[in-house]
Protein backbone atom coordinates (compact mmCIF):
# COMPACT_ATOMS: atom_id res chain seq x y z
CA UNK A 1 0.00 0.00 0.00
CA UNK A 2 2.86 2.38 0.82
CA UNK A 3 4.37 1.85 -2.63
CA UNK A 4 1.04 2.71 -4.27
CA UNK A 5 0.79 6.08 -2.47
CA UNK A 6 4.45 6.89 -3.11
CA UNK A 7 3.96 6.25 -6.82
CA UNK A 8 0.97 8.57 -6.75
CA UNK A 9 3.13 11.37 -5.34
CA UNK A 10 5.72 10.90 -8.09
CA UNK A 11 3.17 10.89 -10.92
CA UNK A 12 1.61 14.33 -11.41
CA UNK A 13 -1.14 12.92 -13.64
CA UNK A 14 -2.52 11.21 -10.52
CA UNK A 15 -1.75 13.71 -7.77
CA UNK A 16 -2.92 16.79 -9.67
CA UNK A 17 -6.55 15.58 -10.06
CA UNK A 18 -6.65 14.65 -6.38
CA UNK A 19 -5.53 18.16 -5.47
CA UNK A 20 -8.10 19.72 -7.78
CA UNK A 21 -10.86 17.55 -6.31
CA UNK A 22 -9.90 18.54 -2.74
CA UNK A 23 -10.00 22.22 -3.67
CA UNK A 24 -13.35 21.83 -5.47
CA UNK A 25 -14.90 19.99 -2.52
CA UNK A 26 -13.59 22.67 -0.17
CA UNK A 27 -15.03 25.38 -2.42
CA UNK A 28 -18.45 23.73 -2.57
CA UNK A 29 -18.48 23.32 1.21
CA UNK A 30 -17.52 26.97 1.65
CA UNK A 31 -20.23 28.05 -0.81
CA UNK A 32 -22.82 26.04 1.13
CA UNK A 33 -21.84 27.81 4.33
CA UNK A 34 -19.59 25.13 5.76
CA UNK A 35 -16.28 26.95 5.38
CA UNK A 36 -14.67 25.26 8.37
CA UNK A 37 -15.31 21.86 6.82
CA UNK A 38 -13.71 23.13 3.61
CA UNK A 39 -10.64 24.22 5.55
CA UNK A 40 -10.58 20.81 7.24
CA UNK A 41 -10.68 19.04 3.85
CA UNK A 42 -7.72 21.00 2.49
CA UNK A 43 -5.77 20.71 5.75
CA UNK A 44 -6.43 16.96 5.85
CA UNK A 45 -5.29 16.58 2.25
CA UNK A 46 -2.07 18.49 3.02
CA UNK A 47 -1.50 16.48 6.19
CA UNK A 48 -1.96 13.15 4.43
CA UNK A 49 0.39 14.25 1.65
CA UNK A 50 3.09 15.29 4.06
CA UNK A 51 2.80 12.06 6.07
CA UNK A 52 3.09 9.98 2.88
CA UNK A 53 6.07 12.05 1.75
CA UNK A 54 7.73 11.60 5.15
CA UNK A 55 7.17 7.83 5.10
CA UNK A 56 8.49 7.43 1.57
CA UNK A 57 11.53 9.62 2.24
CA UNK A 58 12.55 7.42 5.16
CA UNK A 59 12.72 4.37 2.94
CA UNK A 60 14.07 4.36 -0.63
CA UNK A 61 11.55 3.30 -3.25
CA UNK A 62 12.42 0.08 -5.05
CA UNK A 63 11.71 0.07 -8.73
CA UNK A 64 10.76 -3.21 -10.40
CA UNK A 65 13.61 -4.82 -12.27
CA UNK A 66 13.20 -5.48 -15.97
CA UNK A 67 15.24 -8.70 -15.84
PyMOL commands that set and color helices and strands:
alter all, ss='L'
color gray80, all
select helices_A, chain A and resi 2-10+12-31+35-58
alter helices_A, ss='H'
color red, helices_A
deselect
rebuild
show_as cartoon
